[in-house]
Amino acid sequence: MPTLSDLVAYCDKRTRRAAFKDAPGAFNGLQVANDGRVTKICAAVDAGVVPFRQAVAAGVDFLIV
């Protein structure tokens, strides 16, 4: 399984995150890091309390929003 840094680097490269300036108050990219170990990946279409709680309940340790 890839590490947290591997996944972040892939996502940043794939989305060309560095090529785009964040809007005021926006924080694109990695928001919260764990110990670097990723075993379960999930995706959500919107950030918020509900998807975050569902991810935690499901044991997700890498959430793409």
C-alpha positions in Angstrom: 0.0 0.0 0.0 1.4 3.5 -0.8 2.3 5.8 2.0 0.5 9.1 2.8 3.3 11.1 1.2 3.1 8.9 -2.0 -0.7 9.5 -2.3 -0.4 13.2 -1.6 2.4 13.6 -4.2 0.3 11.7 -6.7 -2.9 13.7 -6.1 -1.0 17.0 -6.2 0.7 16.1 -9.5 -2.5 14.7 -11.1 -4.5 17.8 -10.2 -1.6 20.2 -11.0 -2.4 21.8 -7.6 0.8 24.0 -7.6 -0.3 25.6 -10.9 -3.4 27.1 -9.4 -3.7 29.8 -6.7 -6.1 29.0 -3.9 -9.1 31.2 -3.5 -9.0 33.4 -0.3 -9.8 31.2 2.6 -9.3 28.0 0.6 -6.8 25.4 1.6 -6.3 22.9 -1.2 -4.1 19.9 -0.7 -3.4 17.8 2.4 -5.4 19.1 5.4 -4.6 16.7 8.2 -1.8 14.1 8.3 -1.8 10.8 10.1 1.3 8.7 10.9 1.8 8.1 7.2 0.2 4.7 7.0 -2.8 4.4 4.6 -4.9 1.3 4.6 -8.3 2.5 3.5 -9.1 5.2 0.9 -12.5 6.8 0.4 -13.9 9.7 -1.6 -16.6 12.3 -0.9 -18.2 14.9 -3.2 -18.3 17.6 -0.4 -16.4 18.3 2.7 -18.3 18.5 6.0 -19.0 17.0 9.3 -21.2 14.2 8.0 -18.7 12.7 5.4 -15.8 13.1 8.0 -17.8 11.2 10.6 -18.8 8.5 8.1 -15.1 8.1 7.1 -14.0 7.8 10.7 -16.7 5.2 11.4 -15.6 3.2 8.3 -12.0 3.2 9.4 -10.9 5.4 6.4 -7.5 7.0 6.8 -7.3 8.8 3.5 -10.3 10.8 2.4 -10.3 12.5 -1.0 -12.9 15.4 -1.2 
